[in-house]
Amino acid sequence: MDVTHVQQRVQAITDVVSDYERAHSLEDDLFIAVISEIATTSTDPRARELAGAALRSREIDFQRLTA
């Protein structure tokens, strides 16, 4: 993943902004993808640790609804 990929995904969100549920879902997916990328590829141990800790929230079992 590089900045171009992120920019393309941001544009995809912009393209569906009239469907707020879809836009929200795409945004959530983007944030998870970027944080996962940082957690697995960063050379900064602190960044990896922070990203990994944040991703653990995905393990919490609760109902996730779109906006």
KEKE-3310 file (N, C-alpha, C; in steps of 0.2 Angstrom, whole numbers, plus 5000, padded with zeros to 4 digits):
npx = (5004:5003:5003:4996:4987:4979:4974:4966:4957:4951:4945:4936:4927:4923:4916:4904:4897:4884:4878:4878:4879:4887:4898:4903:4906:4916:4925:4928:4934:4945:4953:4955:4963:4974:4979:4982:4992:5002:5005:5010:5021:5029:5044:5046:5046:5037:5026:5022:5018:5008:4998:4995:4990:4978:4971:4967:4955:4946:4943:4934:4918:4904:4889:4891:4886:4882:4883)
npy = (4994:5011:5029:5033:5022:5024:5037:5034:5026:5035:5044:5035:5034:5048:5047:5040:5047:5051:5040:5037:5027:5017:5025:5027:5014:5011:5020:5016:5003:5008:5015:5004:4996:5005:5006:4993:4991:4999:4993:4981:4984:4995:5003:5009:5005:5010:5015:5003:4996:5005:5005:4991:4989:4997:4991:4980:4983:4978:4966:4966:4961:4967:4975:4981:4995:5005:5022)
npz = (5000:4996:4996:4985:4983:4995:4992:4981:4987:4995:4986:4981:4992:4991:4979:4983:4992:4993:4997:5012:5021:5014:5011:5024:5028:5019:5023:5036:5032:5025:5036:5044:5035:5033:5046:5049:5039:5044:5057:5052:5044:5047:5051:5063:5079:5089:5082:5076:5088:5093:5083:5082:5095:5093:5083:5090:5095:5086:5090:5100:5104:5099:5092:5077:5068:5054:5051)
capx = (5000:5006:4999:4992:4981:4975:4971:4961:4951:4947:4941:4930:4922:4920:4911:4898:4895:4877:4876:4882:4881:4892:4904:4905:4909:4922:4930:4931:4939:4952:4956:4958:4969:4980:4982:4985:4999:5007:5006:5014:5027:5032:5051:5046:5043:5032:5021:5019:5014:5002:4994:4993:4985:4972:4968:4964:4948:4942:4942:4928:4912:4898:4886:4894:4881:4884:4880)
capy = (5000:5017:5035:5033:5018:5028:5042:5031:5024:5042:5046:5030:5037:5054:5045:5037:5051:5052:5034:5038:5020:5014:5029:5026:5007:5012:5024:5011:4999:5012:5016:4997:4994:5009:5005:4986:4992:5002:4988:4976:4986:5001:5002:5012:5000:5013:5015:4997:4995:5009:5002:4985:4990:5000:4985:4975:4985:4974:4959:4967:4958:4971:4976:4987:4998:5010:5029)
capz = (5000:4996:4996:4979:4985:5000:4988:4977:4991:4998:4980:4981:4997:4989:4974:4985:4997:4993:5001:5018:5024:5010:5012:5031:5028:5015:5027:5041:5029:5024:5042:5046:5031:5034:5053:5048:5036:5049:5062:5050:5040:5049:5054:5069:5084:5093:5078:5076:5094:5094:5078:5084:5100:5091:5080:5095:5097:5082:5093:5104:5102:5099:5086:5073:5064:5050:5053)
cpx = (5005:5001:4994:4986:4977:4971:4965:4955:4947:4943:4935:4925:4919:4914:4905:4895:4888:4874:4880:4884:4887:4899:4907:4909:4916:4928:4933:4936:4945:4956:4959:4964:4975:4983:4985:4992:5004:5009:5011:5021:5031:5039:5051:5042:5037:5026:5018:5015:5008:4996:4991:4988:4978:4968:4964:4957:4943:4940:4936:4922:4906:4895:4888:4889:4884:4881:4873)
cpy = (5006:5023:5035:5028:5021:5033:5040:5029:5030:5044:5041:5032:5043:5052:5042:5041:5052:5046:5034:5032:5017:5018:5028:5019:5008:5015:5020:5006:5002:5012:5009:4995:4998:5007:4998:4987:4995:4997:4983:4978:4992:4999:5005:5008:5003:5013:5009:4995:4998:5006:4995:4985:4993:4995:4980:4977:4981:4968:4960:4965:4963:4973:4982:4989:5004:5016:5029)
cpz = (5000:4996:4990:4980:4990:4996:4984:4981:4994:4992:4980:4986:4994:4983:4976:4991:4998:4997:5007:5022:5021:5011:5019:5031:5024:5019:5033:5038:5028:5030:5044:5042:5032:5041:5052:5044:5040:5054:5059:5046:5042:5052:5061:5074:5088:5088:5077:5082:5095:5089:5080:5090:5098:5087:5084:5097:5092:5085:5098:5101:5103:5092:5083:5068:5060:5053:5053)
residu = (MET:ASP:VAL:THR:HIS:VAL:GLN:GLN:ARG:VAL:GLN:ALA:ILE:THR:ASP:VAL:VAL:SER:ASP:TYR:GLU:ARG:ALA:HIS:SER:LEU:GLU:ASP:ASP:LEU:PHE:ILE:ALA:VAL:ILE:SER:GLU:ILE:ALA:THR:THR:SER:THR:ASP:PRO:ARG:ALA:ARG:GLU:LEU:ALA:GLY:ALA:ALA:LEU:ARG:SER:ARG:GLU:ILE:ASP:PHE:GLN:ARG:LEU:THR:ALA)
# end
